[in-house]
Amino acid sequence: MSYYKKFIVKPGAKVRLKDIDPGFRDGYKAEEDVQAALAKNLEKLASLQELLYAEHKCSMLLCLQAMDAGGKDGVIRHVFTAFNPQGCRVASFKQPTAPERDHDFLWRAHRDVPAKGEVVVFNRSHYEDVLVVRVHDLKPKAVWKKHYDQINDFEANLAANGTHILKFFLHISKDEQMQRFKDRLDTPSKNWKISEADYTEREKWGAYRAAFEEALEKCSTDAAPWFVIPANHKWFRNYAISQIMVDYMEGLKMKFPPPSVDADEIRKKYFSKKKKKG
């Protein structure tokens, strides 16, 4: 079974994260077991993105969500850097600014959706309004409950206009999260990532898990599927996502567009050997 089918959340399916092993690694024992396959996938992704950019018919939106320290930055660094920056950018969703709060919750997401030929990665996303907003009771339940349908409509509209959407939930355990927090403390170059909120938010682990489960259940559609990626092992996380991306993008059957000039005429004019006179 392909990783696309293995990790996808089927529309309407129930999601119980406690029943999904975040340490799953599909029989692989160590990073060395997938290094060559990952490198090959990254080469393929580079070529596939060139096709997407050149064909200029559709676009891709990739959403990353996770508990704190779940590995969103790591995926961007180790997988999506395969893409040429000329046709790829990252949009990060932090606490809303004043202008963003003055608009509907999807406004800031719509500003950053990809243009034709472009790949955009959402580091966190419009789903924060059914995650953080819900857990911290920032809006009434009657308000955020409506967001699921609004998100589905938003994503369906993007898909209908040529945007391919893949959404990845990076699934780690609570123990793995604490170990990563400790690594931040023990590694000077990672100290800047330390936040007191990281630890206080752990008290809401159950509430966040419930919020993620409902978002995954209600907003995984044929047009914009969610994938639950086992992410305790960073190397397996990267390999799994790269494989899903390759499988999906190869399925688009993209082609380079024909030249906009007469290539044969250009070749004759500038590269054919001139016959000697006499």
N, C-alpha and C positions, 0 to 999 in steps of 0.2 A: 504493500500500500504506500502511495506517495505521501510525503509530509503534508502536502496540500490537503489531502483527504483526512489524514490522521489527526491533524491539529485544528481543523476548521470547526467552528461552532455552527452546526446546521440550523437554518432558520427555524425558530420555534422550539429548539431543544432546551432542556433544562440543564443548567450549569451548576455543578457543585465542586468548587475549587478544592475543597478538602479531599475529594476523591481523585484528584488529578495529581500525579507525582511530579513535583517540581524538579526532582533530581533525575528524572528519566533521561537516558542517553542512548537508547536504542541498541544496547549491546556493545557500544564502543567503550573502551576502557580509559582512554586518555586522549588529550588533544592531538597527539601525533597520529592517531588513527584517522583523523578527518582533515588534517592539514592540506594534503594534496588535493582532496576533493573541494575544500573551501577555496583554495587558490584558483582552481579551474572554474569554479562558479563565479568568482569575482571577475575573471577574464571574460566570461560569458556575459555577465551583467554590464560590463563596460561596452561590449559590442552591441548588446541589446538596447542600451540607452542611446548609443549613437544612431541606431535605427529609428528609435522613437523621436529623437531630435530632428533627424533628417526628413522622415516621413511627414512630420508636422500635422498629423491627423488627430491624435489623441494625447492625453496627458496621464500622469500617475500621481495619486495622493497616497502617501504611506503614513499611517498613524501609529504612534508608539505610546502605550500607557503601561504603568506598572506601579507597584508600591514604591516608596522611597528606596533608593539604591537598587532598584530592579534591573538596571542596566541599559536604560535608554541611550545615554551618551555612548556607552560601549558599542551598541549596535551601529550607531551613526559612524563611529570611528572605525570600526572593523569590518563593516559590511557596506554601508552606503557611500563610503569614500571610494568605492569602485567607480562611482559615477563621476563624470566630468563636471566640475563646478559650473561650467558655462551653461549647463542645462539642468542643474540641480541646486536646490537651496533648502535650508532648514528654517522652520518657523517655530519658535518656542512660546509656550503659553504659560505665563506666570500669573501672579495676582493681577486682576484687571486694573488698568489705569482709569483715571477719571473719565476721559473721553469714551473708553470702552464700556464703562458702566452706564454711560448716557445713551447707549444704543442697545438693541436687542442682543441676546447672548451669542448669536451666530454671526454678528457683524464682524467681529475681529477674525473669525475663521474664514469668512468669505473673502476678506481682503487678501488672504494669503493662499487661496487655492491656485493650483497650477494653470498656466496657460498651455496652449497646444505645444507639444514637443517637450514639455518640461516635467521634471519630477520634483515634487515638494514633499518634504518629511515634516510632519507635525510632531514635535517633541512635547508630549502632552497635547491636548487638543480641545475641541469643543465639548468633549465628554467631561471636562472638569465641572460642568454645570449640572451633571447628575452624579458626581463623585464628591468633590470637596464641598460643593454647595449643599449637597444632601447631608453629608456626615456632620458638617458644622452648623447645620440649620440656618444657612445664610438667606434662604428664601423659604416661603411656606411650601409645604408638601404639595398643595394644590397647584403651585406654580411649576416646580421642577418635575412633577409627574407628567406634565404636558410636553416636557422637553424631548422625551423619547420619540414621540410621533413627529415632532418638529425636526429632530435630527435625522430621522429616516427620510422625511420629505426632502430635506436639504441634500442628503447624500444621493437620493434617487434623482434629483434634479441635476446634480453634477454628473452622475453616470449617464443620464440621458443626453448630456451634451459632450460626451466623449472622455470623461475622466474615469480612469480605472482606480478603484479604491481598495486597498488592503490594509487591515487594521490588526496590529499585533499587541496582545497583552502578554507581558513578560512575567511569568509566574515563578516567584521565589517563595521559599519558606520563611517563617518568622525567625528561625535560628540563623538561616543564611543572611538575612537582612542584618541581624546583630553582628555577625562576623564581618560583614562589609563595613558597618559603622566602625568597628574596632580597627579595621585596616586603615580607615581614614584617619583615625587618631594616631596610628603607629607609622604612617607614611607622611613625612613632612610635605611632600608635593601635593598631598590630598587634603591637608588640613583646612584649606580654604573652603572645602565642601561641608565642613562640620556645621551643624545647626542644632540648637537646643530643640527646635521643633521636630527634628527627626526622631528624637526619643519620646517626646510627649505624644506624638502622633501614633506611636506603637500601642498606646493604650486604646486606640480606636481601631485596632487591627480587624476585629470582627465586624465592625460597622463598615469599614472600607471593603472588606471581602463581600459583604452582602450587597453593597452598592455596585461593585464590579460585576458580580453575578447577574444582577438585574439588567445592567447595561449590556452585558454580553448576550443575555437571553432575548432582550427586546430589540436590540439594534444590530444583530447579525443577519444580514439579508443577502439575497443572491447578488445584488448590485454592489454591496459593500460588506463583505464577510469579515468576521472576527476570527482570529486564530489565537489559541491559548498555547504559548510556547514555553515548555519547561526550561527554566532559566537559572537554576542553581549552578549549573556548569556553564560558564560563559562561552567556552569553545563550542559546546553543543548548540547553545542558543544561536550563535552566529552562523553555524553550519546549517541549522534547520531553516532559519529565515532566508539565507542565501539560496537554499534549494527550492523553497516555496516561490521566491522571486523569479528564479530561472524558469521553473515550470510554468509559471503564469505568463511571463513575458514572451517565452517561446510560443505559447499558445495564441498570442496575438497575431502571429503570421505577418509581421511587419516586413515591408520591402523598401529599399531605397527608391526615391522618386527618379524618374528619367531626367537627364540633363536638360537644362533650360536653353542650351545652345546646340548647334550642330557639331557634335564631337568629331565626326569624320572631317568636317571642313576645317576645324581648328587644327586637327592633326596634320592635314595636308599642308595647311598654310605655314605652320611653324615647325613641324618635325619631320616632314618628308625630305629626302635627299634630292637636291636639285641636279638635273642632268647636265653634264658638261657639254658645252657647245663645240661643234666641229669634231 
